[in-house]
Amino acid sequence: MKTSRFGLGAVAFASAVSLTLAGCASSDGGDSGDVNQIITTNGSEPLGPLVTVGTTETGGGKILTSIYAGLVSYEADGSIRNDVAESIESEDGQHWTVTLNDGWTFTNGEAVTASSFVDAWSYGATFSNAQASSYFFDDIEGFSYEADSELTGLSVVDDLTFDVTLVAPEADWPLRLGYTAFMPLPSIAFEDMEAFGENPVGNGPYMLDGDDAWEHDVQISLVTNPDYDGVRTPANGGVTFKFYTSQDAAYADVLGGNLDVLDAVPDSAFGIFEDEFGDRAINQPAAIFQAFNIPYYLDHFSGEEGKLRRAAISMSINRDEITDVIFEGTRTPATDFTSPVIDGYSSDLAGADVLDYNPEEAQKLWAEADAISPFGDSTFDIAYNADGGHQGWVDAVANSIKNTLDIEAVGKSYPDFKSSLEDRVAGTLTGATRAGWQADYPSLYNFLAPLYQTGAGSNYEGYSSSEFDGLLKEGAAAQTVDDATALYQDAQEVLLTDLPSIPLWYSNATGVSADTVESVQFGWDSVPLYYQITKG
């Protein structure tokens, strides 16, 4: 008998019950297009056509996840439920069979079939199509980063069934299938993908409100899809995303009752938004991890000396004070390398005390490192991009290190993100560098492999550990998600010993809503669950 991989350990019973009841309460939905039930929220002009495999920025992403339904859907806590999929099964974690629920259609009446997924994924993976999300398919057999090639790991069995063969076993592969890159596309999309992206046809809880729904640089108007029968049945009449160039302007509109929901509080309101909005304010952890990395090619930061110095620097940082003073409580001090909103997160990993502020122990470890090779008058700098609002916390962290270890610690400003990344990629940093990760899908693996695996694409600072790599490989090949989680936690304990990255904090989802709406809840990815919101 085949084993369902994504069902194991994915949804806690209590959460499943509460979320199911919430879904039942809203199953009547809103009247499609009823202007009195249209939710207004902030957004931003998408960078390009609204194409599932070509959109990786949040402005377009929020719209696409509203007008499309994938094989699975994410709950508020990041757990998954079947949506278009009836089942996703594998005996070995490498060879998967996907069976679809019958009866799904796109809003143009075309049936959603196995080919709707296989053709969309194949288009996204094809080298010459240059789609921004192509790398999401690199674990499927046949993928190439260098030339057009057939995804031999995809095959249609019948209208409601397709098979997927991965390059290697991945127990948590189904967890990524709610991401926009894995949504289906109707056949009309392949006639002219760019034109299709101006007025896309989806299969999700919402659809565009006519041919002129997208007013470029102004807003996009969605109404409920009357034929949608998935797990995100809307409790309203639609959603209008208003495109703001200033978070302050959006915040003022919520205060004035001209906007229902805002999912990003401006820095200027960090100290007041919870007082101004009370229980209509949101301030909760999101799937965003922030840190700084110390390259292994720097003098004093490799070998036993390097381990001692990395631990000393970590213990020199007063994370609680910085998140309170600089971020006014809109960040949560880190206890691992992932995020509290990801299933499998733990605040009790062995070695996590290295993330506690402990100046006495930090000074002791620094002295032990000096006994190996004196740091002397060397300067410890932290590179950051000046256009990202990082100077305040970088200066605070540098001062905390300086005051604890009695060394010269400073921030090193680059004019923009591009220029700071150039030195990281070239391996020419003179010190540490700001780093971070926002999850693509709710999995521990997504926070670990791209950043710390030997030779990984975002492992710019050259970390390599055979023990860590081995645990990741074991986790990917584990028989269940629970088994994989345990191995990924073991892998994090290796990171806590080596500290290739110094965890700092998790960015919180901050948002507010007007008294015009109810049932506002933010998900694991810091995006509101629009379909649950009621109005009128």
C-alpha positions as CSV (number, residue, x, y, z in Angstrom):
1,M,0.0,0.0,0.0
2,K,1.2,3.5,-0.8
3,T,1.8,5.9,2.0
4,S,0.5,9.5,1.8
5,R,3.5,11.6,2.6
6,F,2.0,15.0,3.2
7,G,-0.7,13.9,5.6
8,L,1.7,12.6,8.2
9,G,2.4,15.1,10.9
10,A,1.2,18.0,8.8
11,V,-1.9,19.1,10.7
12,A,-2.5,19.0,14.4
13,F,-5.9,17.6,15.3
14,A,-7.0,20.6,17.3
15,S,-6.0,23.0,14.5
16,A,-7.7,20.9,11.9
17,V,-11.0,20.9,13.9
18,S,-11.0,24.7,14.5
19,L,-10.1,25.5,10.9
20,T,-12.7,23.1,9.6
21,L,-15.4,24.7,11.8
22,A,-14.3,28.1,10.6
23,G,-14.6,27.0,7.0
24,C,-18.2,25.6,7.7
25,A,-19.2,28.9,9.2
26,S,-18.2,30.8,6.0
27,S,-19.4,28.2,3.5
28,D,-22.4,30.3,2.4
29,G,-19.8,32.8,1.0
30,G,-20.5,36.3,-0.1
31,D,-22.5,37.5,-3.1
32,S,-20.2,37.5,-6.1
33,G,-19.4,41.0,-7.0
34,D,-21.6,42.6,-4.3
35,V,-19.9,46.0,-3.8
36,N,-21.0,46.0,-0.2
37,Q,-19.0,42.9,0.5
38,I,-15.8,43.8,-1.5
39,I,-12.7,43.8,0.8
40,T,-10.1,46.5,0.1
41,T,-6.5,45.9,0.9
42,N,-3.1,47.2,0.1
43,G,-1.0,45.9,-2.7
44,S,1.6,46.9,-5.2
45,E,1.8,47.0,-9.0
46,P,3.0,43.6,-10.2
47,L,6.4,43.7,-11.8
48,G,5.2,41.9,-14.9
49,P,2.3,39.9,-16.3
50,L,0.4,37.7,-13.8
51,V,1.9,34.3,-14.7
52,T,2.1,31.7,-12.1
53,V,5.6,30.4,-13.0
54,G,7.0,33.9,-13.7
55,T,6.0,35.8,-10.6
56,T,8.2,35.8,-7.5
57,E,7.4,39.2,-5.9
58,T,4.7,39.7,-3.3
59,G,2.6,42.2,-5.2
60,G,1.8,39.7,-7.9
61,G,2.0,36.7,-5.6
62,K,-0.9,37.9,-3.4
63,I,-3.1,38.2,-6.5
64,L,-2.1,34.9,-8.0
65,T,-2.8,32.9,-4.9
66,S,-6.3,34.5,-4.8
67,I,-7.2,33.6,-8.4
68,Y,-5.6,30.1,-8.5
69,A,-6.0,26.9,-6.5
70,G,-3.2,24.3,-6.4
71,L,-2.9,20.7,-5.5
72,V,-2.8,21.7,-1.8
73,S,-3.7,24.8,0.2
74,Y,-2.0,26.3,3.2
75,E,-3.7,26.8,6.5
76,A,-2.9,29.8,8.7
77,D,-0.3,27.8,10.5
78,G,1.4,26.6,7.3
79,S,0.0,23.1,7.4
80,I,-1.5,21.8,4.2
81,R,-4.9,20.5,3.1
82,N,-5.8,18.8,-0.2
83,D,-7.4,21.3,-2.6
84,V,-7.4,20.2,-6.3
85,A,-5.6,17.0,-5.3
86,E,-7.5,14.0,-4.1
87,S,-4.2,12.3,-3.1
88,I,-0.5,12.7,-3.4
89,E,1.2,9.4,-2.7
90,S,4.6,7.7,-2.8
91,E,6.2,4.5,-1.6
92,D,9.8,5.9,-1.5
93,G,9.6,9.7,-1.5
94,Q,11.0,9.9,-5.0
95,H,8.2,8.5,-7.2
96,W,4.9,10.3,-6.6
97,T,1.4,9.7,-8.0
98,V,-0.9,12.7,-8.0
99,T,-4.7,12.1,-8.3
100,L,-7.0,15.1,-8.9
101,N,-10.5,15.6,-7.7
102,D,-13.0,15.5,-10.6
103,G,-15.1,18.5,-11.5
104,W,-12.7,21.3,-11.2
105,T,-12.8,24.0,-14.0
106,F,-11.1,27.2,-14.9
107,T,-13.3,30.3,-15.0
108,N,-13.5,30.0,-18.8
109,G,-15.2,26.6,-18.4
110,E,-12.1,24.5,-19.3
111,A,-11.6,21.4,-17.2
112,V,-8.7,21.3,-14.8
113,T,-6.8,18.1,-15.7
114,A,-3.5,16.4,-15.1
115,S,-2.2,18.1,-18.3
116,S,-3.1,21.5,-16.8
117,F,-0.4,20.9,-14.1
118,V,2.1,19.0,-16.3
119,D,2.0,21.6,-19.1
120,A,2.3,24.5,-16.7
121,W,5.3,23.0,-14.8
122,S,7.0,22.0,-18.0
123,Y,6.6,25.5,-19.4
124,G,8.0,27.0,-16.2
125,A,11.0,24.7,-16.2
126,T,12.0,25.2,-19.9
127,F,15.2,27.1,-20.0
128,S,14.3,29.3,-23.0
129,N,11.1,30.5,-21.4
130,A,13.2,32.2,-18.7
131,Q,10.6,32.0,-16.0
132,A,11.5,33.4,-12.6
133,S,10.3,30.3,-10.7
134,S,12.0,27.8,-12.9
135,Y,14.3,26.6,-10.1
136,F,11.4,25.2,-8.2
137,F,11.4,22.3,-10.7
138,D,15.1,21.5,-10.6
139,D,14.4,18.4,-8.4
140,I,12.3,16.8,-11.1
141,E,14.1,14.4,-13.5
142,G,15.1,16.0,-16.8
143,F,15.5,19.6,-15.5
144,S,18.4,21.6,-16.9
145,Y,19.8,25.0,-16.0
146,E,21.7,25.2,-19.3
147,A,19.4,24.3,-22.2
148,D,15.9,23.3,-23.1
149,S,15.1,19.8,-21.9
150,E,12.1,17.7,-21.3
151,L,11.0,17.1,-17.7
152,T,11.1,13.3,-18.1
153,G,10.0,13.0,-14.5
154,L,6.5,14.2,-15.4
155,S,4.0,12.0,-17.2
156,V,0.3,12.1,-17.6
157,V,-1.5,8.8,-16.7
158,D,-5.0,10.0,-17.5
159,D,-7.2,13.1,-17.1
160,L,-7.1,13.0,-13.4
161,T,-3.7,11.4,-12.7
162,F,0.0,12.2,-13.3
163,D,3.3,10.8,-12.0
164,V,6.3,12.8,-10.8
165,T,9.8,11.3,-10.5
166,L,12.3,13.4,-8.5
167,V,16.1,13.3,-8.8
168,A,16.3,12.1,-5.2
169,P,13.8,11.2,-2.4
170,E,12.2,14.2,-0.7
171,A,9.8,13.4,2.1
172,D,8.4,16.9,2.3
173,W,8.0,17.5,-1.4
174,P,4.2,17.9,-1.1
175,L,4.7,20.8,1.3
176,R,5.8,23.1,-1.6
177,L,2.8,22.4,-3.8
178,G,0.7,25.3,-2.6
179,Y,3.2,27.8,-3.9
180,T,2.1,29.7,-7.0
181,A,4.7,28.1,-9.3
182,F,2.9,24.8,-9.0
183,M,-0.6,26.1,-9.9
184,P,-2.3,24.8,-13.1
185,L,-2.7,26.8,-16.3
186,P,-5.5,26.5,-18.9
187,S,-4.5,25.7,-22.5
188,I,-5.2,29.3,-23.6
189,A,-2.2,30.5,-21.6
190,F,0.2,28.8,-23.9
191,E,-1.0,30.7,-27.0
192,D,0.5,33.9,-25.7
193,M,1.7,33.8,-22.1
194,E,2.5,37.5,-21.8
195,A,-1.0,38.5,-23.1
196,F,-2.6,35.9,-20.9
197,G,-0.9,37.4,-17.9
198,E,-2.7,40.7,-18.5
199,N,-6.0,39.0,-17.9
200,P,-5.3,35.6,-16.4
201,V,-7.9,32.8,-16.1
202,G,-7.7,30.8,-12.9
203,N,-9.5,28.2,-10.9
204,G,-9.3,29.7,-7.4
205,P,-11.7,31.4,-5.0
206,Y,-11.6,34.7,-6.9
207,M,-11.5,35.8,-10.5
208,L,-10.8,39.1,-12.2
209,D,-13.8,41.5,-12.3
210,G,-13.9,41.7,-16.1
211,D,-11.4,42.7,-18.8
212,D,-10.6,46.0,-17.2
213,A,-10.2,44.7,-13.7
214,W,-6.4,45.5,-13.7
215,E,-6.0,49.2,-13.7
216,H,-2.2,49.5,-13.9
217,D,-0.5,51.4,-11.1
218,V,-3.9,52.0,-9.5
219,Q,-5.6,48.7,-8.4
220,I,-6.9,45.3,-9.4
221,S,-10.4,44.2,-8.7
222,L,-11.3,40.5,-7.9
223,V,-14.8,39.0,-7.3
224,T,-15.7,35.6,-6.0
225,N,-15.6,32.7,-8.4
226,P,-19.1,31.1,-8.2
227,D,-17.9,27.7,-9.5
228,Y,-15.1,27.4,-6.9
229,D,-15.6,24.4,-4.6
230,G,-12.3,24.1,-2.8
231,V,-11.2,24.6,0.8
232,R,-11.0,28.5,0.7
233,T,-14.7,29.4,0.1
234,P,-14.9,33.2,0.3
235,A,-17.0,34.8,3.1
236,N,-17.1,38.0,1.1
237,G,-17.9,39.3,-2.4
238,G,-14.3,39.9,-3.6
239,V,-11.0,41.7,-2.9
240,T,-9.7,44.9,-4.4
241,F,-5.9,45.4,-4.1
242,K,-5.1,49.1,-4.1
243,F,-1.6,49.8,-5.2
244,Y,0.2,52.1,-2.8
245,T,3.7,53.6,-3.2
246,S,3.8,54.6,0.5
247,Q,2.9,52.5,3.5
248,D,2.2,55.7,5.4
249,A,-0.5,56.6,2.9
250,A,-2.1,53.2,3.2
251,Y,-1.9,53.4,7.0
252,A,-3.7,56.8,6.9
253,D,-6.4,55.3,4.7
254,V,-7.1,52.5,7.3
255,L,-7.3,55.1,10.0
256,G,-9.7,57.1,7.9
257,G,-11.9,54.1,7.0
258,N,-10.9,54.2,3.3
259,L,-9.0,50.9,3.4
260,D,-10.2,47.7,5.1
261,V,-7.0,45.7,5.7
262,L,-3.3,46.7,5.7
263,D,-0.6,43.9,5.8
264,A,2.5,46.1,6.3
265,V,2.7,48.7,9.1
266,P,5.1,51.5,8.2
267,D,8.2,52.0,10.4
268,S,6.8,55.4,11.5
269,A,3.9,53.6,13.2
270,F,5.7,50.8,15.0
271,G,5.4,52.5,18.4
272,I,1.7,53.4,18.1
273,F,-0.2,51.0,15.8
274,E,-1.1,48.6,18.6
275,D,-2.5,51.4,20.7
276,E,-4.3,53.0,17.8
277,F,-6.0,49.8,16.6
278,G,-6.1,47.6,19.7
279,D,-7.4,44.1,18.9
280,R,-7.5,45.1,15.2
281,A,-3.7,45.2,15.2
282,I,-1.6,42.1,14.2
283,N,2.0,41.6,15.4
284,Q,3.0,37.9,15.1
285,P,6.0,35.9,13.9
286,A,6.2,35.3,10.1
287,A,8.3,32.9,8.0
288,I,11.2,35.4,7.8
289,F,14.6,34.7,9.4
290,Q,17.2,37.4,9.8
291,A,20.9,37.0,10.7
292,F,24.4,38.0,9.7
293,N,27.0,35.6,8.2
294,I,30.7,35.5,8.8
295,P,32.8,34.2,5.9
296,Y,35.1,31.3,6.5
297,Y,37.8,32.9,4.4
298,L,38.4,35.7,7.0
299,D,41.3,35.6,9.3
300,H,40.4,34.4,12.8
301,F,37.1,32.9,11.8
302,S,37.9,29.3,10.7
303,G,38.9,26.2,12.7
304,E,38.7,26.1,16.5
305,E,39.5,29.7,16.9
306,G,36.7,30.6,14.5
307,K,34.2,28.5,16.5
308,L,35.1,30.2,19.7
309,R,34.9,33.7,18.1
310,R,31.5,33.0,16.4
311,A,30.0,31.8,19.7
312,A,31.5,34.8,21.6
313,I,30.0,37.3,19.1
314,S,26.6,35.6,19.2
315,M,26.5,35.7,23.0
316,S,27.5,39.4,22.9
317,I,24.3,40.5,21.2
318,N,21.4,41.6,23.4
319,R,18.6,40.4,21.0
320,D,15.8,41.2,23.5
321,E,16.9,44.8,23.9
322,I,17.4,45.4,20.2
323,T,14.1,44.0,19.2
324,D,12.4,46.1,21.8
325,V,14.2,49.4,21.2
326,I,15.0,49.3,17.5
327,F,12.0,47.4,16.3
328,E,9.6,48.2,19.1
329,G,8.5,44.6,19.5
330,T,7.9,43.9,15.8
331,R,10.7,41.3,15.7
332,T,11.0,38.1,17.8
333,P,14.5,37.0,19.0
334,A,15.7,33.9,17.2
335,T,16.1,30.5,18.8
336,D,16.9,28.6,15.7
337,F,17.6,29.0,11.9
338,T,14.0,28.7,10.7
339,S,10.8,30.3,12.0
340,P,8.2,29.7,14.7
341,V,5.4,29.5,12.1
342,I,6.9,26.5,10.4
343,D,5.8,23.0,11.4
344,G,8.7,21.3,13.2
345,Y,10.1,24.5,14.6
346,S,11.7,24.0,18.1
347,S,12.9,26.5,20.7
348,D,14.6,23.8,22.6
349,L,17.4,22.7,20.3
350,A,20.6,21.5,22.0
351,G,23.1,24.3,21.9
352,A,20.5,27.1,21.5
353,D,21.9,28.8,24.6
354,V,24.6,30.3,22.3
355,L,21.9,32.7,21.1
356,D,21.3,34.0,24.7
357,Y,22.9,37.3,25.7
358,N,25.7,36.2,28.0
359,P,28.5,38.8,28.2
360,E,30.6,36.9,30.8
361,E,30.7,33.7,28.7
362,A,31.3,35.7,25.5
363,Q,34.4,37.4,27.1
364,K,35.7,34.0,28.3
365,L,35.3,32.4,24.8
366,W,36.9,35.4,23.1
367,A,39.9,35.2,25.5
368,E,40.3,31.5,24.6
369,A,40.3,32.4,20.9
370,D,42.9,35.1,21.6
371,A,45.1,32.4,23.2
372,I,45.1,30.6,19.8
373,S,45.7,33.8,17.7
374,P,45.3,37.3,19.1
375,F,42.6,39.4,17.4
376,G,44.6,42.5,18.3
377,D,43.4,45.8,16.9
378,S,41.5,44.2,14.1
379,T,38.0,45.6,13.3
380,F,34.9,43.5,13.0
381,D,32.5,45.0,10.5
382,I,29.0,44.1,9.4
383,A,28.1,44.8,5.7
384,Y,24.6,46.0,4.9
385,N,22.7,47.7,2.1
386,A,21.8,51.3,3.0
387,D,18.6,51.3,0.9
388,G,17.0,48.6,3.1
389,G,16.5,50.4,6.4
390,H,19.2,48.3,8.2
391,Q,21.5,50.9,9.7
392,G,19.7,51.2,13.0
393,W,19.9,47.5,14.0
394,V,23.4,47.0,12.5
395,D,24.7,49.9,14.6
396,A,23.0,48.5,17.7
397,V,24.4,45.0,17.1
398,A,27.9,46.4,16.5
399,N,27.7,48.4,19.7
400,S,26.6,45.4,21.7
401,I,29.6,43.4,20.4
402,K,31.9,46.3,20.9
403,N,30.8,46.9,24.5
404,T,30.9,43.3,25.4
405,L,34.2,42.2,23.8
406,D,36.1,45.5,23.9
407,I,36.9,45.4,20.2
408,E,36.2,47.8,17.3
409,A,32.9,46.7,15.7
410,V,31.2,48.8,13.1
411,G,28.6,48.7,10.3
412,K,29.9,48.8,6.7
413,S,27.3,50.5,4.4
414,Y,26.8,49.7,0.8
415,P,24.6,51.9,-1.3
416,D,22.2,49.2,-2.4
417,F,21.5,45.5,-2.2
418,K,23.0,44.7,-5.5
419,S,26.4,46.2,-4.6
420,S,26.4,44.4,-1.2
421,L,25.6,41.1,-2.9
422,E,28.5,41.5,-5.4
423,D,31.1,41.3,-2.7
424,R,29.3,38.3,-1.1
425,V,29.3,36.4,-4.4
426,A,32.9,37.4,-5.2
427,G,34.1,36.4,-1.8
428,T,35.7,39.7,-1.0
429,L,33.9,40.8,2.2
430,T,36.1,42.3,4.9
431,G,33.8,41.1,7.7
432,A,30.4,39.8,8.3
433,T,27.3,40.5,6.1
434,R,23.6,41.0,6.7
435,A,21.7,37.9,5.7
436,G,18.2,36.5,5.9
437,W,15.6,34.2,4.3
438,Q,11.9,34.4,3.5
439,A,10.3,31.0,3.1
440,D,9.1,29.9,-0.3
441,Y,7.0,27.2,1.2
442,P,6.5,26.1,4.9
443,S,9.3,23.6,5.4
444,L,12.3,23.4,7.6
445,Y,14.3,22.1,4.6
446,N,13.6,25.3,2.7
447,F,15.4,27.3,5.4
448,L,18.5,25.0,5.6
449,A,19.5,23.5,2.3
450,P,19.7,26.6,0.1
451,L,21.8,28.5,2.7
452,Y,24.1,26.0,4.4
453,Q,24.5,22.8,2.2
454,T,27.9,22.5,0.7
455,G,27.9,24.3,-2.6
456,A,24.3,25.5,-2.3
457,G,23.2,28.5,-4.4
458,S,22.9,30.9,-1.5
459,N,25.8,29.6,0.5
460,Y,28.0,32.5,-0.4
461,E,30.2,32.4,2.7
462,G,31.6,28.9,2.0
463,Y,30.2,26.8,4.9
464,S,30.8,23.1,4.5
465,S,30.0,20.3,6.9
466,S,29.8,16.6,6.0
467,E,27.8,16.0,9.2
468,F,25.2,18.7,8.3
469,D,25.0,17.6,4.7
470,G,24.5,14.0,5.7
471,L,21.7,14.8,8.1
472,L,20.0,16.9,5.3
473,K,20.3,14.0,2.9
474,E,18.9,11.6,5.5
475,G,16.0,14.0,6.2
476,A,15.1,14.3,2.5
477,A,15.0,10.6,2.1
478,A,13.0,10.0,5.4
479,Q,9.9,7.9,5.2
480,T,7.7,10.5,6.8
481,V,7.6,14.3,7.4
482,D,8.0,13.6,11.1
483,D,11.1,11.6,10.6
484,A,12.5,14.2,8.3
485,T,11.7,17.0,10.9
486,A,13.7,15.2,13.6
487,L,16.7,14.9,11.3
488,Y,16.4,18.6,10.2
489,Q,16.4,19.5,13.9
490,D,19.6,17.5,14.4
491,A,21.1,19.3,11.4
492,Q,20.3,22.6,13.1
493,E,22.2,21.5,16.2
494,V,25.2,21.2,14.0
495,L,24.7,24.7,12.8
496,L,24.4,25.9,16.4
497,T,27.9,24.5,17.1
498,D,29.5,25.8,13.9
499,L,27.5,29.1,13.6
500,P,28.1,29.8,9.9
501,S,25.3,32.3,10.4
502,I,24.5,34.2,13.6
503,P,20.7,34.1,14.0
504,L,19.2,37.4,15.2
505,W,15.4,37.4,15.0
506,Y,12.3,36.6,13.0
507,S,10.5,39.4,11.3
508,N,6.9,39.7,12.5
509,A,3.8,40.1,10.4
510,T,2.5,43.5,11.3
511,G,-0.9,44.7,10.1
512,V,-4.1,46.5,11.0
513,S,-7.8,46.5,9.9
514,A,-10.6,49.0,10.0
515,D,-13.8,48.4,11.9
516,T,-15.5,47.8,8.6
517,V,-14.4,44.1,8.5
518,E,-14.2,41.1,10.8
519,S,-12.4,37.8,11.0
520,V,-9.1,39.1,9.8
521,Q,-6.3,36.5,10.3
522,F,-2.8,36.5,8.9
523,G,-1.2,33.4,7.7
524,W,2.3,31.8,8.2
525,D,3.6,33.9,5.2
526,S,2.4,37.2,6.7
527,V,-0.4,37.5,4.1
528,P,-4.0,37.9,5.3
529,L,-6.4,35.0,4.6
530,Y,-8.6,37.1,2.5
531,Y,-11.3,34.5,1.9
532,Q,-12.1,34.4,5.7
533,I,-12.7,38.2,6.0
534,T,-16.3,39.4,6.3
535,K,-17.7,42.8,5.6
536,G,-21.1,44.4,5.8
